[in-house]
């Protein structure tokens, strides 16, 4: 975050200190072994913003996520492991949530804003996303994160690259096909939603602080500047 601000916006490191995100002070793990939840939260795509419903359902984005929500192996595994799945689409595509169909007994489609996202993140047992920054909140809470990168090259091209190297810097397994992703989800369920040790070991590389004092550091910095 600091490198992005100083490199692209012209601020000095002193003007953009590493203090931690204030919102993380409110995060606690509220996952319940008796009510296990998988949160699926894909982000938006630049090329889908103005699509009609008819255009949207023909997109690779829709086909891949609709395929995931109706995958027979995944549905069977959810029922067998007494696990629910929440599908929470990005606000820029919220009008297309109605285009998805799912087994309402185990899958809940939640429009953006209907439930606080941070509450769902705290309650979930794991997160599945593609390129959403929500992954950092789940990772902060030591929850396993899986990445669904079926359109990686298209996304990187359209959005001008990524601040992470998807080959070496991700803190969760990455999958390019629905079948492989379902394999990964089932494996994680069967392992009790435990984060892999290799990804847990990367956490100090990404978080300078995990002490619930982010708000205090931010406040102290503002006061030190005379505001």
N, C-alpha and C positions, 0 to 999 in steps of 0.2 A: 504494500500500500504506500509506504513512504517513498519507495523508488519511483512509483508511478507519478506521484504528486510532484516530486522534485524534478524528475526528468521531463515530464510533459507539460507542466504548468508553471515552471519557473520559480517555485518556492525553494527556500533553503531548508536543510534538515532541522535547523533550529525553529523554523516557522511551522514545520510539520513533524513534530516529535512523535515518537512511538509511545502511545499512552494506553492502548487497548480500546476496544469499542465499548462504549457505555452500556449498550443494550445487553452485552454478555454478562453484566453483573446480575441480571435478573434470571439468567438461565440456570436451571437445575434439572437433573435427570428425574423425570416422573414416569418413566416407563414401568409398566406393571406386568409381571410374568403371567398373571391371570387374564390379562387383556392385551395381548401383543398386537402391535400395529406396525405395518409397513407404510411409510409415507412415500408416495411417488409424486415428485414435483418437477415437471419439465419446465424449462424456460421458453421464451418466445423465439420466433424466427423473423428476421427482418423482412423476408420475402412473403410472409403470410399475413401481415398486419391488415391489409385491405381486402383479403379474400372473402368471397361469399361463402355460404355454407357448402354449396355445391363444389366450389373450387377447393375448399379446405379438405373435404373428405376424399379428394383425389390425391392429396399431398402425401409425400413419404412420411412426414411427421405424424399425420393422422393414422396412416396404415400401421406404423410401428407401435404407436401407443395404444391404438384400438386392439391391435393384435395381442399386446401384452395383457390388456384387461380381460381378454376373452380366451387366453391360452388355457387349454384343458389341463395341462400338467400343473400350471400355476394354481388354477382354481382348486384342483384336487389337493395340492400341497397345503393351501391355505386352510381348507376344511379339515384336513388330517391333523394339522398343527394348531388348530383353534386360533387362527391369526386373521386379523382384518387388514384390508388394504384401503388406504385413503388416497384418492387421486385429486390433486390440488393444482389446477392449471394456473399459469402466469396471468396477471391481470390484463395484459395486452391481448390475450387470446381467450378471455373469460367468456365471451359471447359464443365461443365454439364448444364450450363444455357440454352443451345440450346435444352435440353431434355424437358424443360417446355413449355407448351402452354397456352395462355391466350387471353382474349378479348382485342385486342389492342386499342379499343376505350376508355377503362377505366383503363387498366393495362399496365404498361411499364416494360419490363424486361431490366435491365441495367447491362451490364458487368462491372466488377470491373475495375476502372480506366478510364472509358469512361466519367464519370462526377465526380467532386470532392465530396467525401462523406460528408465532413463537410458542403458543400453548400446544399446538400439534407436534411441533418439533420436540418439545420436552417430553411429551407422552409417547412418541413413537419409539420403536425398538431399532429401526434402521431407516436409512434414507436411500431412495433411488432418484437420481437426477441426471441431467445431461451436462449442462454448462452453467447451471444456476449457482450464484454465490451463496445460496442457502446451505450449500454443502459445508461451509465453514462453521456454521452454527451447530450442525450435527457433529462435526468433527471435534469441535470444542468440548462437546458433551461426551466424547469418547464412544460415539455410536458408529457402527459400520456404515460406510457409504459406498454405493455401487454407481458407476457411471455408464450411461447408455449412449454410446457414440456411433449411432448408425449413419450419421451424416457429417462426420467430423470435418472432412475436407471442404464441403459446401459451407459449413458454419464458419470455419476459419477464414475462408475466402470472403464471404459476405460481411463478416464482422471485423475484418482487418486484423486477424490474428488473435492470440490469446496470451494472457499474462503468465500462464503456466505451460510448461512443456508437457503435453499429454503423455509422452513416452516415458518420462523419468520423474515427474514431480507430482503426480496424482497420489492421493492418500487413500485410494480404494481401487478395487479391480475395475477395469474398463472393458466393455463388451460392445461389439459392433453388430451382432445379430440377436434377434429375440430369443432364439433357442439357447444361445450361450448365456444370455442374461437370466433366463429362467433357471438354468443350471446353477448359476451363481446365487440366485435368491434361495433356491431350495437348499443348497449347501449351507448357506448362512442360517437358515431356519433350523436345520438339523444340528447345527453347531451351537444352538442357543443364542443366536444373534451376538456372538462375541467378535470383537474387532480383531483383525489379524495383527500379530505382534509386529510385523514389519511396518505396518502403517502407524501403529501406536508409537513406535520408536521415532517416527518422523515429526511428532507433535512439537517438540522443543524447537525444531527448525522454523516452524511457522508462527508460534505464539510466544511473544516476549513475556507475557504475563497471563496467569490463570489464577488470580488471587482475589477476585471480586472487588478490586480497588480501582477499576478503570474509571468510574465516575469521579472518584477522589483525585486521581492524577489529572484528569481533564479539568476539573474545577481549580485545582492548585495552579495548573499552567495558565488558565485564563486570568486568575488573580495576579500571578506573577507578571503578566503583561499590562497590568494596571486597569483592567476592565472591571 
